[in-house]
Amino acid sequence: QVQLVESGGGLVQAGDSLRLSCAASGRTFSSRTMGWFRQAPGKEREFVAAINWSGGNTGYANSVKGRFTISRDNAKNTMYLQMNSLKPEDTAVYYCAAREAQYDYTTRSRTYDYDYWGQGTQVTVSS
């Protein structure tokens, strides 16, 4: 079982930066692929970024590539999402997620690839 808690969301202006954190409980955080997703009002949950268990493989949605950076600190059981040059269209609830499968070298971008989810943190970007 893995429990995930996101933090770091808030209200910012366009062009600002935020760093989201996802703290995980459990001994097996370091062996799992992790991901960030977001959901805007009236829209489906969409992939943002993912990182494999070692941190050596990352993947991003085209809409955030070059602006967002995903990382992890396995010693702290924490994953991060550094978001720069934020745009109003980045406004959403951001969720972190973890896969049940361990030692997966790939990154995954589908919601059904992930088995554990946090409660989400709101990010609002004003124009």
Backbone as a printed PyTorch tensor [residue, N CA C, xyz], in Angstrom:
tensor([[[  0.8370,  -1.1840,   0.0000],
         [  0.0000,   0.0000,   0.0000],
         [  0.8810,   1.2460,   0.0000]],

        [[  0.5120,   2.2130,  -0.7870],
         [  1.2470,   3.4720,  -0.8800],
         [  0.2650,   4.6180,  -0.6700]],

        [[  0.6030,   5.5130,   0.2120],
         [ -0.2110,   6.7130,   0.4150],
         [  0.5710,   7.9220,  -0.0670]],

        [[ -0.1270,   8.8000,  -0.7690],
         [  0.5100,   9.9440,  -1.4140],
         [ -0.1520,  11.2390,  -0.9590]],

        [[  0.6640,  12.2380,  -0.6600],
         [  0.1460,  13.5380,  -0.2350],
         [  0.8580,  14.6290,  -1.0170]],

        [[  0.0750,  15.3870,  -1.7800],
         [  0.6240,  16.4940,  -2.5530],
         [  0.6210,  17.7820,  -1.7310]],

        [[  1.5430,  18.6780,  -2.0720],
         [  1.5860,  20.0030,  -1.4670],
         [  2.2740,  20.9610,  -2.4250]],

        [[  2.1370,  22.2580,  -2.1270],
         [  2.8430,  23.2520,  -2.9140],
         [  2.0120,  24.0340,  -3.9000]],

        [[  0.7390,  23.6890,  -4.0140],
         [ -0.1190,  24.4310,  -4.9270],
         [ -0.4240,  25.8290,  -4.4040]],

        [[ -1.0450,  26.6350,  -5.2490],
         [ -1.4020,  27.9790,  -4.8290],
         [ -1.8700,  28.8270,  -5.9830]],

        [[ -2.0350,  30.1220,  -5.7040],
         [ -2.4580,  31.0930,  -6.7050],
         [ -1.2550,  31.9350,  -7.1060]],

        [[ -0.9510,  31.9250,  -8.3910],
         [  0.1930,  32.6860,  -8.9040],
         [ -0.2330,  33.4290, -10.1670]],

        [[  0.6500,  34.3040, -10.6310],
         [  0.3920,  35.0280, -11.8640],
         [  1.0900,  34.3350, -13.0340]],

        [[  0.6010,  34.6060, -14.2130],
         [  1.2290,  34.0510, -15.4070],
         [  2.7090,  34.4340, -15.4400]],

        [[  3.5570,  33.4530, -15.7590],
         [  4.9930,  33.6660, -15.7950],
         [  5.7110,  33.2830, -14.5170]],

        [[  4.9600,  33.0970, -13.4440],
         [  5.5540,  32.7030, -12.1620],
         [  5.9140,  31.2250, -12.1470]],

        [[  6.5220,  30.8210, -11.0410],
         [  6.9260,  29.4260, -10.8510],
         [  6.3210,  28.8690,  -9.5740]],

        [[  6.1610,  27.5620,  -9.5490],
         [  5.7370,  26.8260,  -8.3630],
         [  6.4540,  25.4900,  -8.3560]],

        [[  6.6620,  24.9460,  -7.1490],
         [  7.1790,  23.5860,  -7.0430],
         [  6.2120,  22.7550,  -6.2280]],

        [[  5.6980,  21.7270,  -6.8430],
         [  4.8240,  20.7900,  -6.1530],
         [  5.6550,  19.6460,  -5.5820]],

        [[  5.1870,  19.1380,  -4.4440],
         [  5.8210,  17.9860,  -3.8230],
         [  4.7900,  16.8860,  -3.6340]],

        [[  5.2640,  15.6550,  -3.6690],
         [  4.4200,  14.5000,  -3.4150],
         [  5.1720,  13.6050,  -2.4340]],

        [[  4.6780,  13.5630,  -1.2010],
         [  5.3010,  12.7430,  -0.1730],
         [  4.6130,  11.3860,  -0.1370]],

        [[  5.4110,  10.3360,  -0.1620],
         [  4.8790,   8.9810,  -0.1990],
         [  5.2200,   8.2260,   1.0740]],

        [[  4.2900,   7.4290,   1.5240],
         [  4.5530,   6.5480,   2.6510],
         [  4.8680,   5.1690,   2.1110]],

        [[  5.4960,   4.3550,   2.9250],
         [  5.7820,   3.0020,   2.4940],
         [  7.2420,   2.8090,   2.1330]],

        [[  7.6890,   1.5610,   2.2280],
         [  9.0870,   1.2380,   2.0180],
         [  9.4460,   1.1280,   0.5590]],

        [[  8.4540,   1.0790,  -0.3360],
         [  8.7520,   0.7360,  -1.7210],
         [  8.6420,   1.9120,  -2.6760]],

        [[  8.6460,   3.1190,  -2.1440],
         [  8.5760,   4.2950,  -3.0180],
         [  9.6890,   4.2730,  -4.0540]],

        [[ 10.8790,   3.9510,  -3.6220],
         [ 12.0490,   4.0670,  -4.4900],
         [ 12.0360,   3.0790,  -5.6400]],

        [[ 11.1520,   2.1100,  -5.6370],
         [ 11.1160,   1.1060,  -6.6930],
         [  9.9610,   1.3100,  -7.6830]],

        [[  9.2260,   2.4050,  -7.5360],
         [  8.0170,   2.5990,  -8.3450],
         [  8.1350,   3.7670,  -9.3140]],

        [[  7.5640,   3.5890, -10.4990],
         [  7.3680,   4.7100, -11.4100],
         [  6.2910,   5.6210, -10.8190]],

        [[  6.5420,   6.9220, -10.9000],
         [  5.6300,   7.9200, -10.3570],
         [  5.2220,   8.8880, -11.4650]],

        [[  4.0560,   9.4970, -11.2770],
         [  3.5950,  10.4340, -12.2960],
         [  2.8250,  11.6020, -11.7050]],

        [[  2.7390,  12.6750, -12.4790],
         [  1.8870,  13.8210, -12.1770],
         [  0.8150,  13.9080, -13.2550]],

        [[ -0.3960,  14.1450, -12.8040],
         [ -1.5300,  14.3760, -13.6890],
         [ -2.2450,  15.6380, -13.2300]],

        [[ -3.1150,  16.1780, -14.0740],
         [ -3.8920,  17.3390, -13.6750],
         [ -5.2870,  17.2550, -14.2700]],

        [[ -6.1960,  17.9360, -13.5870],
         [ -7.5850,  17.9420, -14.0460],
         [ -8.1690,  19.3360, -13.8630]],

        [[ -8.5500,  19.9350, -14.9650],
         [ -9.2040,  21.2370, -14.9460],
         [-10.7160,  21.0320, -14.8800]],

        [[-11.4490,  22.0320, -14.4040],
         [-12.9080,  21.8900, -14.3080],
         [-13.5360,  21.5410, -15.6510]],

        [[-14.3680,  20.5110, -15.6490],
         [-15.0610,  20.1040, -16.8680],
         [-14.2240,  19.3230, -17.8510]],

        [[-13.0030,  18.9960, -17.4710],
         [-12.1140,  18.2620, -18.3760],
         [-11.6810,  16.9540, -17.7410]],

        [[-11.2050,  16.0580, -18.5900],
         [-10.6950,  14.7970, -18.0880],
         [ -9.3100,  14.9790, -17.4730]],

        [[ -8.9680,  14.0570, -16.6090],
         [ -7.6330,  14.0780, -16.0220],
         [ -6.6120,  13.7820, -17.1110]],

        [[ -5.5410,  14.5870, -17.1400],
         [ -4.5470,  14.4320, -18.1950],
         [ -3.1480,  14.2770, -17.6300]],

        [[ -2.3370,  13.6020, -18.4130],
         [ -0.9490,  13.3490, -18.0470],
         [ -0.1380,  14.6420, -18.1020]],

        [[  0.7620,  14.7860, -17.1340],
         [  1.6820,  15.9210, -17.1170],
         [  3.1240,  15.4470, -17.2660]],

        [[  3.5480,  14.5560, -16.3710],
         [  4.9350,  14.0860, -16.4020],
         [  5.0380,  12.7870, -15.6170]],

        [[  6.0930,  12.0240, -15.9120],
         [  6.3340,  10.7810, -15.1930],
         [  7.8280,  10.5550, -15.0610]],

        [[  8.1980,   9.7710, -14.0590],
         [  9.6040,   9.4710, -13.7980],
         [  9.7100,   8.0280, -13.3420]],

        [[ 10.6800,   7.3180, -13.8760],
         [ 10.7980,   5.9250, -13.4930],
         [ 11.4660,   5.8020, -12.1230]],

        [[ 11.5970,   4.5850, -11.6390],
         [ 11.9820,   4.3790, -10.2440],
         [ 13.3610,   4.9480,  -9.9170]],

        [[ 14.2680,   4.9130, -10.8750],
         [ 15.6220,   5.3840, -10.6000],
         [ 15.7960,   6.8740, -10.8840]],

        [[ 14.8310,   7.4640, -11.5760],
         [ 14.9660,   8.8530, -11.9820],
         [ 15.6980,   9.0160, -13.2970]],

        [[ 16.1120,   7.9040, -13.8910],
         [ 16.8780,   7.9780, -15.1170],
         [ 16.0580,   8.1410, -16.3750]],

        [[ 14.7600,   7.9910, -16.2550],
         [ 13.8730,   8.0990, -17.4130],
         [ 12.6920,   8.9800, -17.0500]],

        [[ 12.4810,  10.0260, -17.8130],
         [ 11.3610,  10.9290, -17.5720],
         [ 10.5760,  11.1350, -18.8620]],

        [[  9.3150,  11.5260, -18.7030],
         [  8.4680,  11.8090, -19.8550],
         [  7.5480,  12.9720, -19.5420]],

        [[  7.2080,  13.7600, -20.5700],
         [  6.3970,  14.9480, -20.3640],
         [  5.3120,  15.0650, -21.4390]],

        [[  4.2140,  15.6750, -21.0510],
         [  3.2170,  16.0670, -22.0400],
         [  3.7890,  17.1990, -22.8840]],

        [[  3.3910,  17.2570, -24.1410],
         [  3.9160,  18.3120, -25.0210],
         [  3.5930,  19.7050, -24.4830]],

        [[  2.4600,  19.8300, -23.8140],
         [  2.0250,  21.1410, -23.3350],
         [  2.9040,  21.7060, -22.2290]],

        [[  3.7070,  20.8550, -21.5700],
         [  4.5380,  21.3440, -20.4710],
         [  6.0230,  21.1550, -20.7410]],

        [[  6.3630,  20.5070, -21.8280],
         [  7.7620,  20.2120, -22.1340],
         [  8.5510,  21.5190, -22.2470]],

        [[  9.6790,  21.5570, -21.5660],
         [ 10.5100,  22.7510, -21.5730],
         [ 10.1770,  23.7340, -20.4670]],

        [[  9.0280,  23.5530, -19.8130],
         [  8.6290,  24.4580, -18.7260],
         [  8.5930,  23.7350, -17.3810]],

        [[  8.2070,  22.4660, -17.3840],
         [  8.0900,  21.6850, -16.1520],
         [  9.2250,  20.6750, -16.0680]],

        [[  9.6420,  20.3870, -14.8380],
         [ 10.6700,  19.3750, -14.6060],
         [ 10.2440,  18.4680, -13.4680]],

        [[ 10.2290,  17.1750, -13.7220],
         [  9.8970,  16.1940, -12.6980],
         [ 11.1880,  15.6300, -12.1230]],

        [[ 11.1770,  15.3730, -10.8240],
         [ 12.3490,  14.7970, -10.1770],
         [ 11.8920,  14.0240,  -8.9550]],

        [[ 12.8110,  13.2840,  -8.3710],
         [ 12.4810,  12.5320,  -7.1690],
         [ 13.6930,  12.4170,  -6.2770]],

        [[ 13.4340,  12.2810,  -4.9870],
         [ 14.4750,  12.0500,  -3.9930],
         [ 14.0610,  10.7900,  -3.2460]],

        [[ 14.6290,   9.6690,  -3.6320],
         [ 14.2050,   8.4060,  -3.0410],
         [ 14.5650,   8.3120,  -1.5610]],

        [[ 15.5900,   9.0130,  -1.1510],
         [ 15.9580,   9.0000,   0.2590],
         [ 14.9040,   9.6960,   1.1160]],

        [[ 14.1740,  10.6220,   0.5140],
         [ 13.1380,  11.3650,   1.2260],
         [ 11.7320,  10.8890,   0.8770]],

        [[ 11.6350,   9.8600,   0.0460],
         [ 10.3160,   9.3600,  -0.3810],
         [  9.4570,  10.4790,  -0.9610]],

        [[ 10.0580,  11.3200,  -1.7510],
         [  9.3520,  12.5040,  -2.2630],
         [  9.6290,  12.6990,  -3.7500]],

        [[  8.5800,  13.0860,  -4.4540],
         [  8.6830,  13.4410,  -5.8670],
         [  8.3200,  14.9200,  -6.0070]],

        [[  8.8840,  15.5590,  -7.0060],
         [  8.6680,  16.9880,  -7.1990],
         [  8.2290,  17.2940,  -8.6290]],

        [[  7.5810,  18.4350,  -8.7780],
         [  7.2770,  18.9670, -10.0970],
         [  7.5870,  20.4550, -10.0610]],

        [[  8.6800,  20.8360, -10.6870],
         [  9.0380,  22.2430, -10.8010],
         [  8.3270,  22.8110, -12.0150]],

        [[  7.5140,  23.8340, -11.7990],
         [  6.7090,  24.4190, -12.8760],
         [  7.1360,  25.8690, -13.0730]],

        [[  7.7050,  26.1440, -14.2300],
         [  8.1480,  27.4880, -14.5820],
         [  7.2960,  28.0550, -15.7110]],

        [[  7.3570,  29.3550, -15.8640],
         [  6.6230,  30.0390, -16.9430],
         [  5.1660,  29.5860, -16.9930]],

        [[  4.5310,  29.6280, -15.8490],
         [  3.1620,  29.1310, -15.7590],
         [  2.2100,  29.9770, -16.6000]],

        [[  1.2170,  29.2960, -17.1580],
         [  0.2090,  29.9250, -18.0050],
         [ -1.1790,  29.7020, -17.3990]],

        [[ -2.1330,  30.5610, -17.7240],
         [ -3.4950,  30.3390, -17.2030],
         [ -4.0440,  28.9510, -17.5330]],

        [[ -3.6600,  28.4040, -18.6710],
         [ -4.1470,  27.0680, -19.0400],
         [ -3.5390,  25.9460, -18.2080]],

        [[ -2.5770,  26.2740, -17.3550],
         [ -2.0340,  25.2890, -16.4200],
         [ -2.9020,  25.1630, -15.1690]],

        [[ -3.9030,  26.0060, -15.0410],
         [ -4.7930,  25.9610, -13.8860],
         [ -5.5220,  24.6290, -13.8270]],

        [[ -5.3880,  23.9390, -12.6900],
         [ -5.9880,  22.6190, -12.5190],
         [ -5.6950,  22.1180, -11.1110]],

        [[ -6.3300,  21.0160, -10.7680],
         [ -5.9200,  20.2560,  -9.5910],
         [ -4.8490,  19.2660, -10.0650]],

        [[ -3.7270,  19.2820,  -9.3760],
         [ -2.6070,  18.4210,  -9.7440],
         [ -2.5500,  17.2260,  -8.7950]],

        [[ -2.4440,  16.0430,  -9.3960],
         [ -2.4070,  14.8020,  -8.6390],
         [ -1.0920,  14.0650,  -8.8700]],

        [[ -0.5720,  13.4630,  -7.8130],
         [  0.5400,  12.5480,  -8.0210],
         [  0.0080,  11.1240,  -7.9570]],

        [[  0.7230,  10.2330,  -8.6130],
         [  0.2800,   8.8610,  -8.7290],
         [  1.4780,   7.9180,  -8.7210]],

        [[  1.2200,   6.6950,  -8.2900],
         [  2.2710,   5.6820,  -8.2320],
         [  1.7790,   4.3760,  -8.8440]],

        [[  2.7060,   3.6730,  -9.4730],
         [  2.3600,   2.3640, -10.0270],
         [  2.5670,   1.2770,  -8.9920]],

        [[  1.7580,   0.2310,  -9.0860],
         [  1.9480,  -0.9290,  -8.2360],
         [  3.1900,  -1.6880,  -8.6550]],

        [[  3.4080,  -1.8110,  -9.9550],
         [  4.5580,  -2.5580, -10.4640],
         [  5.8580,  -1.8830, -10.0340]],

        [[  6.8480,  -2.6720,  -9.7610],
         [  8.1200,  -2.1450,  -9.2830],
         [  9.2320,  -2.3880, -10.2970]],

        [[ 10.2170,  -1.5350, -10.2280],
         [ 11.4120,  -1.6170, -11.0690],
         [ 11.0650,  -1.6090, -12.5680]],

        [[ 10.1190,  -0.7590, -12.8990],
         [  9.7330,  -0.5390, -14.2860],
         [ 10.6250,   0.5610, -14.8480]],

        [[ 11.3290,   0.2590, -15.9160],
         [ 12.2580,   1.2410, -16.4800],
         [ 11.5600,   2.2610, -17.3760]],

        [[ 10.3050,   2.0100, -17.6960],
         [  9.5850,   2.9270, -18.5690],
         [  8.8150,   3.9630, -17.7700]],

        [[  8.3670,   5.0060, -18.4570],
         [  7.4290,   5.9580, -17.8710],
         [  6.0640,   5.7050, -18.5040]],

        [[  5.0200,   6.0050, -17.7700],
         [  3.6690,   5.7190, -18.2410],
         [  2.8440,   7.0020, -18.2470]],

        [[  1.9550,   7.1420, -19.2240],
         [  1.2040,   8.3810, -19.3580],
         [ -0.3060,   8.1960, -19.2830]],

        [[ -0.7700,   6.9920, -19.0250],
         [ -2.2130,   6.7500, -18.9510],
         [ -2.6530,   6.6330, -17.4940]],

        [[ -3.8150,   7.1590, -17.1840],
         [ -4.2850,   7.1060, -15.8000],
         [ -4.4300,   5.6580, -15.3280]],

        [[ -4.8160,   4.7660, -16.2200],
         [ -5.0240,   3.3830, -15.8080],
         [ -3.7300,   2.6100, -15.5540]],

        [[ -2.6070,   3.2320, -15.8600],
         [ -1.3130,   2.6260, -15.5360],
         [ -0.9390,   2.7980, -14.0780]],

        [[ -1.6630,   3.6560, -13.3810],
         [ -1.3150,   3.9970, -12.0080],
         [ -2.3540,   3.4590, -11.0330]],

        [[ -1.8630,   3.0120,  -9.9010],
         [ -2.6990,   2.3130,  -8.9340],
         [ -2.9890,   3.1030,  -7.6730]],

        [[ -2.1460,   4.0600,  -7.3730],
         [ -2.3100,   4.8480,  -6.1530],
         [ -2.3220,   6.3260,  -6.5250]],

        [[ -3.2110,   7.0660,  -5.8710],
         [ -3.3910,   8.4870,  -6.1660],
         [ -3.4600,   9.3150,  -4.8960]],

        [[ -2.9430,  10.5380,  -4.9920],
         [ -3.1060,  11.4840,  -3.9040],
         [ -4.4210,  12.2210,  -4.0220]],

        [[ -4.6490,  13.1330,  -3.0930],
         [ -5.9070,  13.8830,  -3.0480],
         [ -5.8800,  15.1140,  -3.9570]],

        [[ -4.7130,  15.5140,  -4.3720],
         [ -4.6010,  16.6400,  -5.2850],
         [ -4.2970,  17.9520,  -4.5920]],

        [[ -3.6810,  18.8640,  -5.3350],
         [ -3.4040,  20.2110,  -4.8570],
         [ -3.7680,  21.1940,  -5.9700]],

        [[ -4.4420,  22.2640,  -5.6010],
         [ -4.9460,  23.2220,  -6.5900],
         [ -3.8520,  24.1870,  -7.0210]],

        [[ -3.7220,  24.3440,  -8.3140],
         [ -2.8380,  25.3560,  -8.8970],
         [ -3.7060,  26.2920,  -9.7330]],

        [[ -3.6410,  27.5680,  -9.4200],
         [ -4.4100,  28.5650, -10.1640],
         [ -3.4560,  29.6250, -10.6890]],

        [[ -3.4910,  29.8420, -11.9900],
         [ -2.6170,  30.8190, -12.6310],
         [ -3.4880,  31.9230, -13.2170]],

        [[ -3.3060,  33.1310, -12.7100],
         [ -4.0960,  34.2610, -13.2070],
         [ -3.3520,  34.9660, -14.3360]],

        [[ -4.1160,  35.5600, -15.2330],
         [ -3.5020,  36.2440, -16.3850],
         [ -3.1970,  37.6940, -16.0770]]])
